[in-house]
């Protein structure tokens, strides 16, 4: 398996990897923030549940358009306003992450696999951050 195919495979396994990482955690472990100013595991899971569709849209724009502008946002504001800290990880898991993300990532991987073997460099404009550049080899 080449490096590009491995990245796609890792992407496809992401929801399983995430589930294994948080499985069996107590509520206090899910809410722990060992480093001040960082997110808890609960917040990370909720963010992925909310943003995986955004990431897929961004990938498609970068593939299809020349230097597309990517809509930005303040992740901490999303976390606060979408109540990440109060959400039930199991509910997010069962109703979104388990099936929806798996299917979404599968269909996106079909697009990504069509690029396998091509050598191209794509970039996008991010309003709040440095320019993101992705190289497909």
C-alpha positions in Angstrom: 0.0 0.0 0.0 1.5 3.4 -1.0 1.5 6.3 1.4 -1.5 8.0 -0.2 -3.6 4.8 0.1 -2.5 4.5 3.7 -3.7 8.0 4.5 -7.1 7.2 3.0 -7.3 4.0 4.9 -6.4 5.8 8.2 -9.1 8.4 7.3 -11.6 5.6 6.9 -10.6 4.0 10.2 -10.9 7.4 12.0 -14.3 6.8 13.6 -13.3 3.4 14.9 -10.0 4.8 16.2 -11.9 7.6 18.0 -14.3 5.1 19.5 -11.5 2.9 20.8 -9.8 6.0 22.3 -12.8 7.0 24.4 -14.4 3.6 25.1 -14.7 2.9 28.8 -13.8 6.4 29.9 -15.8 7.7 32.9 -17.5 11.0 32.7 -14.7 12.7 34.7 -12.1 11.2 32.3 -14.1 12.4 29.3 -14.2 15.9 30.9 -10.6 16.1 32.0 -8.4 18.8 30.5 -4.9 17.8 31.6 -3.4 20.8 29.9 -5.0 24.2 30.7 -6.6 25.7 27.6 -7.0 22.4 25.8 -10.2 20.6 25.0 -11.5 17.6 26.9 -12.1 14.2 25.1 -15.8 14.9 25.2 -15.4 18.2 23.4 -13.2 16.6 20.8 -15.7 13.9 20.1 -18.6 16.4 19.8 -16.5 18.6 17.5 -15.7 15.7 15.2 -19.4 14.8 15.2 -20.3 18.4 14.2 -17.5 19.1 11.8 -16.8 15.9 9.8 -19.2 17.2 7.1 -17.4 20.5 7.0 -14.1 18.7 6.5 -15.5 16.7 3.6 -16.8 19.8 2.0 -13.4 21.4 2.4 -11.6 18.5 0.8 -13.9 18.5 -2.2 -13.5 22.3 -2.7 -9.7 21.9 -2.5 -9.8 19.1 -5.1 -12.3 20.8 -7.4 -11.4 24.5 -7.2 -8.3 26.6 -7.5 -7.3 28.0 -4.1 -10.9 28.1 -2.8 -11.6 30.2 0.2 -12.5 28.0 3.2 -15.0 29.4 5.6 -13.5 29.8 9.0 -14.9 29.9 12.5 -13.8 30.0 16.1 -13.7 26.4 17.4 -14.0 27.5 21.0 -17.1 29.5 20.2 -18.6 26.5 18.5 -17.8 24.4 21.5 -19.4 26.8 23.9 -22.5 27.5 21.8 -23.1 23.9 20.7 -22.8 22.8 24.3 -20.0 20.3 23.8 -19.3 20.1 27.5 -22.8 19.1 28.3 -23.5 16.7 25.5 -23.7 12.9 26.0 -20.9 11.3 24.0 -22.9 8.1 23.7 -25.8 9.9 22.1 -23.4 11.7 19.7 -21.7 8.4 19.0 -24.8 6.3 18.3 -26.7 8.9 16.3 -23.9 10.4 14.4 -20.4 9.2 14.6 -20.9 5.4 14.3 -22.8 5.3 11.0 -23.1 8.7 9.5 -19.4 9.5 9.7 -18.4 6.0 8.5 -20.6 6.4 5.4 -19.6 10.0 4.8 -15.9 9.0 4.9 -16.4 6.0 2.7 -18.0 8.1 0.0 -15.3 10.7 0.3 -12.6 8.0 0.1 -14.0 7.0 -3.3 -13.3 10.6 -4.5 -9.8 10.5 -2.9 -8.9 7.1 -4.4 -9.6 8.5 -7.9 -6.7 10.9 -7.3 -4.3 8.0 -6.5 -1.4 8.0 -8.8 -1.7 11.6 -9.8 0.8 14.1 -8.7 -0.8 17.4 -7.9 -0.5 20.1 -5.3 -3.7 21.9 -4.1 -4.1 24.7 -1.7 -6.9 26.7 -0.1 -7.3 30.2 1.5 -8.2 30.2 5.2 -9.4 33.5 6.5 -8.2 33.0 10.1 -5.1 30.8 9.6 -2.2 30.2 7.4 -2.7 28.8 3.9 -3.3 25.1 3.9 -1.5 23.1 1.3 -2.1 19.5 0.4 0.2 17.5 -1.8 -1.2 14.4 -3.4 1.5 12.1 -4.7 
